[in-house]
Each structure stands twice: as C-alpha cells, then as structure tokens.
Amino acid sequence: MKHILFIPLFTLFTLNSHSQNGYWQQHIQYQIDVELDPETHRMEGREKMTYTNNSPDELNRLFVHLYFNAFQPGSMMDARSRTIEDPDERVQDRIVNLGPEEIGYHHINKLLVNGKKGKFTVDGTLMEINLEKPLKPGAKVTIELEFQSQVPVQIRRSGRNNAEGVAYSMTQWYPKMAEYDRDGWMTDPYVGREFHGVWGDFDVTITLDSAFLIGGTGYLQNPEEIGHGYPLKGKTLKRPDSKQLTWKFKAPQVHDFAWAADPDYIHNVLQMENGPELHFIFKNDSAIYDKWQKLQPYTAHSFAVMNSTFGEYPYKQYSVIQGGDGGMEYPMATLISGTGSFGGLVSVMVHESVHSWYYGLLATNESKYPWMDEGFTQFAQFIVLDSIFHRNRLNPVRGAYNTYLSIAEDPSAEPMTTHGDFYHKNRVYGINSYYKGSTFLQQLAYIVGDSTFYPAMREYYYTWRYKHPTPDDFKRIMEKASDVELDWYFNLFLQTNKTIDYAISELNSEGGKTKLTLERKGQMPMPLEFEVTDKDDVKTRYYIPLSIMRGVKNFTGLQSATTYTPWPWTHPFYTLELPIKMENIKGIELDPDQRVADTDNDNNIWPGYGKVIFEGSPTK
C-alpha cells in the first residue's frame, strides 16, 4: 500500500467541493476568562456564549454540560464505574472515595440571558436553561455565566496532580454548550465516554501563577508577555514582574478547548516544512527527556503521511502535551502519558494526533458512532505506523482483525451501532470502536479497491470537515466514488453481529475441465478474491463480486483479476470453471491478501481443505 501513502497534493479534492443540500449546523462564540488558584485548586470564571440557531426549529431551552460534576460520589459516572462488569482500572471506586476537597464541581453563581437574569436547573452534569422567548431560526442568544469550579483530583482525563506529577490537565473544564443537530439535543450525561460539541470560535483568558507553563488548544496571543519558549516571531519579551501571568488564546473554528499547566514543563517547537508548527510540552525529567526529543521528527513524519494520504491538516499549530493519563485528543492538541517505552510513546502520539482529522475536524457524534472516530483513527494509525517504521506489511491493519475476531462469535458481542455509553462491557466497546471499526474500513477498501478508497477518503474529509457527518454521509461518498451499492455492508457489519466464513468446498475434474465449488458458511456475504498457483509457481487472481453490489471492484493499479458472474448472497454454494487443468494446480487460496475478517482461515486453502474429485475416480 506504500504507493498510496504519498500521492502528490495536487491530486487532492478541492476543499468543500460538494455541498450538502439541506445541511445546517449551530454556531457558537465563547469568551472565557478564568483565574485558577493552585493553592485551593479552585477556579473563578466568567463566560459569554453567543449562540446562533441555524436550525429550522424554534428552541425553547438550551443545555450546557458541566463535566466536573461527574467527579463526585454518587454521580452517574461513579455508579457506572462501580457497576459495569469490567470497570476501567483507572476509575473503579475512586470517585466514591473522594473527599470534599478532592471532588470536582461547577457552581453557577449567575446567569444572564440577553442581559436579563435567566432561569436554570442543574441535573448532574447537565444544566438546562429555560428561555422566556423561543429562539427562532436564524436568531442569536447571548448567555453570560459567572461560575466557581473545583478541579478534581485526576481520576480520568481531566483533573489535577496525576500519577506522572502533572499539576493540571484541564479538559472539559468549562460550561460547554450541548449540540443541537438534525437528531435534536445531544444531552448525554457524562459517564466517562466521549464528547460532542458545537462548532465555533474561542477567546480564552487564563490567569495563573507565573511559575506555570500552559499549553493547549489555540494560538497564544501575547507571547511577548509569556516567554516559556513560545516563539516571539521578532517580538521582544516584555514579561511583567508579577506573581501571576495572564495567558490569552484564540482558537477559530473548533468545537472544544483544552489546556494543561505545570511549573516543570519544558517547551520545544518544531516547524514542519510543509505543515504546522509542532509544540512539545513535557515535564523536565531526565528519565523522559531523550524520548521526547526523539519523538519530535516522528510527529512530523506522522503529519506528513496524514496530509498526503487523508487530507491536509488546516491549522497552523499542533501541541503534544504530557498530560499523564493515557492519551486523549482535543482540537489542535493532545494530552498523552509521558513515560513508558519509546515505541508506545510514538504509537499514542500517532493515534491521538490522527484524531485531529476524525474527532477534531470531521467531529462525528462520538457517543452515537464511536467507531467513526476511534475506528477511523485506529485505521489511519496502522497506516502511519507502517510508514514510520518501514514495515511494508501486506495488510497493516491485520492486528485489528485478530482483535475483532477474538470476540466476533462471543455471546457478549454487541453491534457497532450500540450507543457508546450503553455497552455492557468496556472490552466490547473498545474492540468494536477501535478494532472492528478499523477492520470495517480496511474491508471497505478491499470491496471498492484501494485506488478508489483512498481518494474517496480524502473527498469525505474535504467535503465534511467542520461539520458532523453520519454513517450515511460517509456511505454516499464511497458509493459515488466506487459506483458500488454498499447498503448491505454497512447494515450487516455495523448493525448486526453476523460473521464471515468462506471455504473451499470441492475441486472437481469433469470432462477435462476443472470446477471449483466454494461455500459461504458464515451469515455475512462478501465478494471473494482467490489465487490459483500452478505447478510453475505462477499465480493468477480471480474475483467474484456479490450481486447486491450492483458493480465491481476497481482493480486499477493492482494486478488484473478474472471476474466471474456475481454471487447471489442467498446461495450458500458457488461453482465456477477454472481455465487450468486440475493436474496443473499446485494450490488455491481464498483471500490471499488477508483483507477479509474470515472467522476460519483453515478452510481457505487447498490442498488442506475441500473434497477432491478426479474424473472417473472416487472421492478422495
């Protein structure tokens, strides 16, 4: 697949070359001003949200997420973490044991709606604002808040004083407007999964002890006052002699804002030749220093592969920050663990930065479609790592297949359409979202052909970035690019637990002709490719499309394949005639490129499986 990775940029599809008739989305402008006290871990904040209703609906109420409220004993996140069959080891019963000075909270002290006192109620992690007058289509409303928050001890993702000694990982740290889209309000309470946000612009001011270095989303507006390694671009440092610094950030056209702060952070900057300015912010620790220095060119390599293969990253900056709690993606930044092996550090950096394409810019509703974020990201991660480490694997995504197949026929498996919060096992959620999700994409590339799939992935990116695409939006891009019907694949692989198993059933010499009979043993149909090797070790490729595809795979750029008539999915057996005498066949292999998630590969090879019938002789 290496010939695909570095396609010249002039072949990319034009930005937003296709419009979506009838599509709309809301818009928001945030002005947030906070002051954090590192002695009490409390934050005083003022926030102004200017919200535009671009929907065709009148809105009688608004909803705002208060994520810090999840980190309290008795919260839904606490209860879920203690009752799920396989709890996250980082959470388990830690929330229920938090003391009053360790919990998180958002206390709303004042609310104004268009300058007048507003009415609101709070239910856990959700605030409901009742509007006196309906917000009509095309109209704006201004919400002003004054709030006090306490940063929780870090349990998961957000918080303070984590295991790696990072002072503050400030994610989901502000009152955040809930999204209203074509499916209505997205008011999922926070139980530890993913997020969905309104596209908009952020103007954020953070005041903190001057010893702290801050990194995160957005562009720093006052580097001449800050220092801390931020490029001055010809300006002179005018840092005030003060115990506090006020950091001013702006982030255009994003749907979230995250930051981290620590007094021991080091700040490095690497400007890519054809890419963003990369910022690396990590603890001044000799045990990790060399690894974080070595990580920097690998990060540039990752962005280069993503830019050429999946579409160009549009922002001028990206920050890789030691956050100390696994890895989590945010617009223009990621927070990752800083310790561990170098290979692990590269892998998590690649994964979280690739999220900039699928979480950060395509911004699908992760709760409803976690596989469209995690699965797409995991898929691209395999492709990038294959390039970075020069692996040149036949199927770089094969490891994902193996993980998915470990539960494919398990009674605990659930369909990929399960809402992220409602999986009964964390393990099933993880395998479905990451590994079955990436398997889904690699099989789709097999179905339509790589030379169709990768340009279509770029078209999907350029058409739908800065929006909130759904599975149907993605499917239509792929169908138009391939001229193949894909309803059957999206339905069966996403909405059911049906599995794939094809087998060589019989090889038969009859009337001097060689007949091969194949069997569909699994409940899910797939187009088939197989390879016949003759006694001189010459390999010939054959292809059987499905009748429900109403089209065939594009083999452009690949070896040619003899195409047989389509296989109706209702027929468990398919018999074809091979243009080679049976005595000249050395071997037959189904799916020689290992691109199908077949539950039993043992029955894909002859000799080794299937009846053999020679003309005029009994079955062997």
C-alpha positions in Angstrom: 0.0 0.0 0.0 3.1 2.2 0.1 2.3 3.6 -3.4 -0.9 5.1 -2.0 0.6 6.9 1.0 2.5 9.8 -0.7 0.2 10.8 -3.5 1.1 14.4 -4.6 -1.0 17.1 -3.0 -2.3 18.4 -6.3 -4.4 15.3 -6.7 -6.4 16.1 -3.6 -10.0 17.0 -3.9 -10.9 20.7 -3.7 -11.8 22.0 -0.3 -15.6 21.5 0.3 -16.1 20.7 -3.4 -19.5 19.3 -2.7 -22.3 21.0 -0.8 -24.9 19.1 1.3 -28.3 20.3 0.4 -30.4 21.0 3.5 -27.5 20.6 5.9 -27.2 23.0 8.7 -25.3 23.3 12.0 -25.4 25.6 15.0 -22.6 28.1 15.8 -21.2 29.5 19.0 -18.7 32.1 20.1 -17.1 31.6 23.5 -15.4 34.3 25.6 -14.0 32.7 28.7 -12.0 34.4 31.4 -10.8 32.3 34.4 -8.4 32.6 37.3 -7.0 29.4 38.8 -5.7 29.3 42.4 -3.1 26.5 42.7 -3.4 26.5 46.5 -7.2 25.7 46.6 -7.4 24.2 43.0 -10.5 26.4 42.6 -11.2 28.5 39.5 -13.3 31.7 39.3 -14.7 32.1 35.8 -16.8 34.4 33.6 -18.1 33.1 30.3 -20.1 34.6 27.5 -21.6 32.4 24.8 -23.2 33.9 21.7 -25.2 31.1 20.2 -26.7 31.1 16.7 -29.7 28.9 15.9 -29.1 27.8 12.3 -31.7 25.0 12.6 -35.1 25.2 11.1 -36.6 24.8 14.6 -37.6 27.1 17.4 -35.7 26.3 20.6 -37.5 26.8 24.0 -34.5 25.8 26.0 -30.7 25.3 25.9 -28.5 22.7 27.5 -25.0 23.2 28.9 -22.6 20.4 30.0 -21.0 20.7 33.5 -18.5 17.9 33.2 -16.6 18.4 36.5 -19.8 17.4 38.3 -19.2 13.8 37.3 -16.3 13.6 39.8 -18.5 13.4 42.9 -19.6 10.4 44.9 -23.0 9.2 43.7 -22.7 10.7 40.2 -23.7 8.7 37.2 -20.1 8.2 36.3 -19.3 7.0 39.8 -22.2 4.5 39.7 -21.4 3.3 36.2 -17.8 2.8 37.1 -18.6 0.6 40.1 -21.3 -1.5 38.5 -20.1 -2.3 35.0 -18.8 -5.8 34.7 -15.3 -4.8 33.7 -14.6 -1.3 35.1 -11.9 1.0 33.8 -8.9 0.2 36.2 -8.2 4.0 36.3 -11.6 4.7 37.8 -13.3 1.7 39.6 -14.3 3.0 43.0 -12.0 6.0 43.1 -14.8 8.6 42.7 -16.9 7.4 45.6 -13.9 7.8 47.9 -13.1 11.4 47.0 -13.2 13.9 49.9 -14.8 17.3 49.7 -11.5 19.0 48.8 -10.8 16.3 46.1 -14.1 16.3 44.2 -14.9 18.3 41.0 -17.7 20.7 40.6 -19.1 23.6 38.6 -21.2 26.1 40.7 -23.2 28.5 38.6 -23.4 31.8 40.6 -25.0 34.0 37.9 -26.8 33.5 34.6 -27.9 36.2 32.2 -29.9 35.6 29.0 -29.6 38.5 26.6 -28.7 40.7 29.6 -31.5 39.6 31.9 -31.5 37.2 34.8 -32.2 33.7 33.5 -33.7 30.6 34.9 -31.9 27.3 35.0 -31.7 23.9 36.7 -28.8 21.5 37.1 -29.1 17.8 36.9 -25.7 16.1 37.5 -23.5 17.1 34.5 -26.2 18.9 32.6 -27.6 22.4 33.1 -31.0 23.3 31.5 -31.7 26.9 30.6 -35.3 27.8 30.0 -35.8 30.7 27.5 -38.5 33.3 28.1 -38.9 33.6 24.3 -38.3 30.9 21.8 -35.0 31.2 19.9 -36.2 31.4 16.3 -34.4 30.0 13.3 -31.5 32.4 12.3 -31.6 34.2 15.7 -28.9 34.6 18.3 -28.9 34.5 22.0 -26.2 35.6 24.5 -25.6 33.6 27.6 -23.4 35.1 30.3 -22.3 33.0 33.3 -20.3 33.5 36.4 -19.1 30.3 38.0 -16.8 28.8 40.5 -15.2 25.4 39.8 -13.1 23.0 41.8 -10.6 20.9 39.7 -10.9 17.3 40.9 -8.1 15.0 41.7 -7.4 13.4 38.4 -9.4 10.2 38.0 -9.8 10.1 34.2 -8.6 12.6 31.6 -9.3 15.8 33.5 -8.0 16.9 36.9 -5.0 17.7 39.0 -1.9 16.1 40.4 -1.9 12.8 38.4 0.4 9.8 38.7 3.0 11.5 36.5 3.0 14.6 38.6 1.3 16.9 36.1 -0.3 19.7 38.0 -3.3 20.4 35.8 -4.9 18.5 32.9 -7.8 20.9 32.1 -10.1 19.2 29.7 -13.9 19.6 29.7 -13.2 22.3 32.3 -15.7 25.0 31.4 -19.5 25.1 31.0 -19.9 23.8 27.4 -23.0 24.2 25.2 -24.6 21.0 24.2 -25.0 20.3 20.5 -28.4 20.5 18.7 -28.3 18.9 15.3 -30.6 17.1 12.9 -31.2 14.4 15.6 -32.2 17.0 18.2 -30.4 17.9 21.5 -27.4 15.8 22.4 -27.8 15.7 26.2 -26.0 12.6 27.2 -24.8 12.7 30.8 -21.1 12.2 31.3 -20.4 8.7 32.4 -16.8 8.5 31.1 -17.0 8.1 27.4 -16.7 10.6 24.6 -17.9 14.1 23.7 -19.8 16.1 21.1 -19.6 19.9 20.7 -20.8 23.0 18.7 -18.5 24.4 16.1 -17.4 27.9 16.9 -14.6 30.3 17.9 -12.9 30.5 21.3 -11.4 33.6 23.0 -9.9 32.2 26.3 -8.0 34.1 29.0 -6.3 32.1 31.8 -4.7 33.7 34.8 -2.3 31.5 36.8 0.8 31.7 38.9 3.7 32.8 36.7 5.7 29.7 37.5 3.4 27.6 35.4 3.7 26.9 31.7 0.5 26.4 29.8 -0.1 24.6 26.5 -3.2 23.6 24.7 -5.8 24.4 22.0 -5.5 27.7 20.1 -2.9 30.3 19.3 -1.3 32.3 22.1 -2.0 36.0 21.6 0.6 37.5 24.0 3.9 35.5 23.7 5.9 38.7 24.4 4.4 38.7 27.9 4.6 34.9 28.4 8.0 33.6 27.3 8.2 29.9 28.3 9.6 29.0 24.9 6.7 30.4 22.8 8.1 31.8 19.6 8.2 35.6 19.7 8.5 35.9 15.9 10.6 39.1 16.1 9.0 40.5 19.3 10.9 41.3 22.5 9.9 39.6 25.7 8.2 42.1 28.0 7.3 39.8 30.8 5.9 41.7 33.7 7.4 41.3 37.2 4.4 39.7 38.7 3.5 36.5 40.6 0.7 35.9 38.0 0.6 35.7 34.3 -2.5 36.1 32.1 -2.4 33.8 29.0 -4.6 34.8 26.1 -5.6 32.3 23.5 -7.8 32.3 20.4 -9.0 29.2 18.6 -11.0 29.6 15.4 -13.4 27.1 14.0 -13.1 24.3 16.7 -15.6 22.6 18.9 -13.7 22.3 22.2 -10.8 23.9 24.1 -8.3 22.0 26.4 -5.2 23.1 28.2 -2.6 21.8 30.7 -0.3 23.5 33.1 2.7 22.6 35.2 5.7 24.6 36.7 8.2 22.0 35.5 7.1 21.8 31.8 9.7 22.1 29.1 8.6 23.7 25.8 10.1 22.7 22.4 8.9 23.9 18.9 9.5 22.2 15.6 8.3 23.9 12.4 7.4 21.5 9.7 8.5 22.4 6.1 5.0 21.7 4.7 2.9 21.5 7.8 2.0 23.1 11.1 4.2 24.4 13.9 4.6 21.5 16.3 4.8 22.2 20.0 6.1 19.7 22.6 5.3 20.3 26.2 6.6 17.8 28.8 8.0 17.5 32.3 11.6 18.4 33.0 12.5 14.8 33.8 15.8 13.2 32.8 14.0 9.8 32.5 11.9 11.0 29.6 13.8 13.9 28.1 15.7 11.9 25.4 12.5 10.1 24.3 10.6 13.4 23.9 13.4 14.9 21.9 13.4 11.8 19.6 9.6 11.9 19.3 9.6 15.2 17.5 10.6 14.1 14.0 8.4 11.1 14.3 5.5 13.5 14.9 6.4 15.5 11.8 6.5 12.2 9.8 3.1 11.3 11.1 1.6 14.6 10.0 3.2 14.3 6.5 1.7 10.9 6.0 -1.7 12.0 7.1 -1.6 15.2 5.0 -0.8 13.2 1.8 -3.0 10.2 2.4 -6.1 11.5 4.2 -6.1 15.3 3.7 -4.2 18.3 4.8 -4.3 19.5 8.5 -5.6 23.1 8.2 -4.5 24.7 11.5 -1.0 26.4 11.8 -0.2 24.7 15.1 -0.5 21.4 17.0 0.7 20.6 20.6 1.7 17.3 22.0 1.5 17.7 25.8 2.4 15.3 28.6 -1.0 15.1 30.4 -0.1 12.0 32.4 -3.3 9.9 31.9 -3.2 7.6 28.8 -4.0 9.7 25.7 -6.9 11.9 24.8 -7.5 14.1 21.8 -8.6 17.7 21.7 -8.7 20.3 18.9 -5.1 21.4 18.0 -3.7 19.4 20.9 -3.4 16.1 22.6 -2.6 15.1 26.2 -0.7 11.9 26.5 1.3 9.9 29.0 4.9 10.9 29.1 6.5 7.7 30.3 6.7 4.2 29.0 8.6 2.7 26.1 9.6 4.9 23.1 7.5 2.7 20.7 4.5 3.2 23.0 5.1 6.9 23.1 5.2 7.1 19.2 2.1 4.9 19.0 0.0 7.0 21.3 1.2 10.2 19.7 0.2 9.0 16.3 -3.2 7.8 17.5 -4.1 11.0 19.3 -2.8 13.3 16.6 -4.7 11.4 13.9 -7.8 12.2 15.9 -7.3 15.7 14.7 -8.8 14.5 11.4 -11.7 12.4 12.7 -12.5 13.9 16.1 -11.1 17.4 15.6 -12.3 18.2 12.0 -15.0 15.6 11.0 -16.4 15.7 14.5 -18.9 12.9 14.2 -21.1 12.4 17.3 -18.8 10.0 19.2 -21.4 8.8 21.6 -23.7 7.5 18.8 -20.9 6.5 16.4 -17.7 5.8 18.3 -16.4 3.7 15.5 -16.4 6.6 13.1 -13.9 8.4 15.4 -11.9 5.7 17.1 -12.1 3.2 14.2 -11.1 5.6 11.5 -8.3 6.9 13.7 -7.1 3.4 14.6 -7.1 2.5 10.9 -5.1 5.6 9.9 -2.7 4.9 12.8 -1.9 1.5 11.4 -1.1 3.1 8.0 1.0 5.8 9.5 3.0 3.4 11.8 3.6 1.1 8.8 5.2 4.0 7.1 7.1 5.4 10.1 8.7 2.0 11.0 9.1 0.9 7.3 7.2 -2.3 8.0 5.7 -2.7 4.5 3.1 -5.2 5.7 0.7 -7.0 3.3 -2.2 -5.8 5.5 -1.1 -3.2 8.1 -4.5 -3.5 9.8 -4.4 -7.3 10.3 -3.8 -6.9 14.0 -7.1 -5.1 14.3 -8.8 -8.1 12.5 -7.3 -10.5 15.0 -8.6 -8.5 18.0 -12.1 -8.1 16.5 -12.2 -11.9 15.7 -11.4 -12.7 19.4 -15.0 -11.6 20.2 -16.7 -12.0 16.8 -18.6 -15.1 17.8 -18.7 -14.4 21.6 -22.2 -14.1 23.0 -21.2 -10.9 24.8 -20.6 -9.2 21.4 -22.8 -6.2 20.6 -23.5 -4.4 17.3 -21.3 -1.4 16.4 -24.5 0.7 16.4 -24.7 0.4 20.2 -24.5 3.8 21.9 -21.1 4.2 23.4 -22.5 4.7 27.0 -24.6 1.6 26.9 -22.2 -1.2 26.2 -22.4 -3.8 28.9 -18.6 -4.3 28.8 -15.8 -1.9 28.4 -13.9 -4.6 26.5 -16.6 -5.0 23.9 -16.9 -1.2 23.5 -13.1 -0.9 23.0 -12.9 -3.8 20.5 -15.9 -2.6 18.5 -15.0 1.1 18.4 -11.3 0.7 17.7 -10.6 -2.7 16.1 -13.9 -3.7 14.4 -14.1 -0.1 13.3 -10.7 -0.2 11.6 -11.5 -3.6 10.2 -14.6 -2.1 8.7 -12.5 0.4 6.8 -9.9 -2.0 5.6 -12.6 -4.4 4.3 -14.3 -1.5 2.6 -11.0 -0.7 0.8 -10.9 -4.4 -0.2 -14.5 -4.1 -1.5 -14.1 -1.0 -3.6 -10.4 -1.2 -4.3 -7.6 0.9 -2.8 -7.3 3.2 -5.8 -11.0 4.2 -5.3 -10.9 4.1 -1.5 -8.1 6.5 -0.7 -9.2 9.3 -3.0 -12.7 8.8 -1.6 -11.4 9.1 2.0 -9.9 12.5 1.1 -13.1 13.6 -0.6 -15.0 12.6 2.5 -12.6 14.7 4.6 -12.7 17.8 2.5 -16.5 17.5 2.0 -17.4 17.0 5.6 -14.7 18.7 7.7 -16.0 21.4 10.1 -19.3 19.5 10.1 -20.8 16.5 11.8 -21.1 13.6 9.3 -23.1 10.5 9.9 -22.6 6.9 8.6 -24.9 7.7 5.7 -22.9 10.7 4.7 -19.8 8.6 4.6 -21.5 5.7 2.7 -22.8 8.1 0.0 -19.3 9.4 -0.6 -18.0 5.8 -1.0 -20.9 4.7 -3.2 -20.5 7.7 -5.6 -16.7 7.1 -5.8 -17.0 3.4 -6.4 -20.3 3.1 -8.3 -21.0 0.2 -6.0 -24.0 -0.3 -3.7 -22.9 -0.6 -0.1 -26.1 -0.8 2.0 -25.6 -4.5 2.6 -22.1 -4.0 4.0 -23.0 -1.0 6.3 -26.1 -2.8 7.5 -24.7 -6.2 8.3 -21.2 -5.3 9.6 -22.4 -2.3 11.7 -25.9 -3.2 12.8 -25.5 -7.0 13.4 -23.0 -9.5 14.8 -23.1 -11.7 11.6 -19.7 -13.1 10.8 -17.8 -14.0 7.6 -16.6 -17.5 6.8 -16.0 -18.8 3.2 -14.5 -22.2 2.4 -13.2 -24.2 -0.5 -15.8 -27.0 -0.7 -14.8 -29.1 -3.7 -12.3 -29.3 -6.5 -13.6 -31.4 -9.3 -12.1 -32.7 -12.7 -15.0 -33.3 -15.0 -14.9 -33.8 -18.8 -11.4 -32.5 -18.8 -12.5 -29.3 -17.1 -11.6 -28.1 -13.6 -14.5 -27.0 -11.4 -14.1 -25.3 -8.1 -17.0 -25.1 -5.6 -16.9 -22.5 -2.8 -19.2 -22.3 0.2 -20.5 -19.4 2.2 -20.5 -20.9 5.7 -20.9 -17.6 7.7 -24.1 -15.5 7.7 -22.4 -12.4 6.2 -21.7 -12.3 2.5 -18.6 -10.7 1.0 -17.1 -10.5 -2.5 -14.3 -13.0 -2.9 -10.9 -13.0 -4.3 -8.8 -16.1 -4.6 -5.5 -17.1 -6.1 -4.5 -20.2 -8.1 -0.9 -21.2 -8.2 0.2 -23.6 -11.0 3.0 -26.1 -10.9 5.4 -23.5 -12.2 4.5 -21.2 -9.3 2.7 -18.7 -11.5 -0.2 -17.1 -9.6 -3.4 -16.0 -11.1 -6.0 -13.8 -9.4 -9.8 -14.4 -9.7 -12.7 -12.3 -8.4 -16.4 -13.0 -7.6 -18.4 -9.9 -6.8 -21.8 -10.0 -5.0 -24.9 -9.4 -7.0 -26.2 -7.0 -4.3 -23.1 -4.7 -5.0 -24.6 -3.8 -8.4 -21.0 -3.2 -9.5 -17.5 -4.5 -9.2 -14.2 -3.6 -7.5 -11.8 -1.2 -9.2 -8.5 -3.1 -9.7 -6.7 -0.1 -11.2 -3.1 -0.1 -10.1 -3.3 -3.7 -9.0 -2.7 -7.0 -10.8 -5.5 -7.9 -13.1 -8.1 -10.4 -12.0 -10.5 -12.6 -13.9 -14.0 -11.6 -12.9 -16.8 -14.2 -12.7 -20.5 -13.6 -12.6 -21.8 -12.2 -9.3 -22.7 -14.5 -6.4 -26.3 -14.1 -5.1 -26.0 -14.0 -1.3 -28.9 -16.3 -0.9 -26.9 -19.2 -2.4 -24.6 -21.0 0.0 -22.6 -22.6 -2.8 -21.0 -21.2 -5.9 -19.4 -23.4 -8.7 -17.1 -22.0 -11.3 -14.8 -23.3 -14.0 -11.0 -22.6 -13.8 -9.1 -22.2 -17.1 -6.4 -24.6 -15.9 -6.2 -28.4 -15.8 -6.6 -29.8 -12.4 -3.3 -31.7 -12.5 -1.5 -28.4 -13.1 -2.9 -26.8 -10.0 -0.4 -26.6 -7.1 -2.6 -24.6 -4.7 -5.6 -22.4 -4.2 -6.0 -19.7 -1.6 -9.0 -17.6 -0.7 -8.3 -14.0 0.3 -4.6 -14.2 -0.3 -4.1 -10.6 0.8 -5.8 -11.3 4.2 -8.2 -8.4 3.8 -11.4 -10.3 4.9 -12.2 -10.9 8.6 -12.9 -14.6 8.0 -13.5 -16.5 11.2 -11.8 -19.7 9.9 -8.8 -19.3 7.7 -8.0 -23.0 7.8 -10.7 -23.7 5.2 -9.4 -21.1 2.8 -6.5 -23.2 1.4 -6.2 -26.2 -0.9 -4.6 -28.6 -0.5 -5.7 -28.9 3.1 -9.4 -28.4 2.8 -12.2 -29.4 0.5 -13.1 -32.6 -1.3 -11.1 -33.5 -4.4 -12.8 -35.5 -7.2 -10.8 -36.6 -10.2 -12.6 -37.7 -13.3 -13.5 -41.4 -13.2 -12.3 -41.8 -9.6 -13.9 -42.0 -6.2 -13.8 -39.0 -3.9 -10.5 -38.6 -2.1 
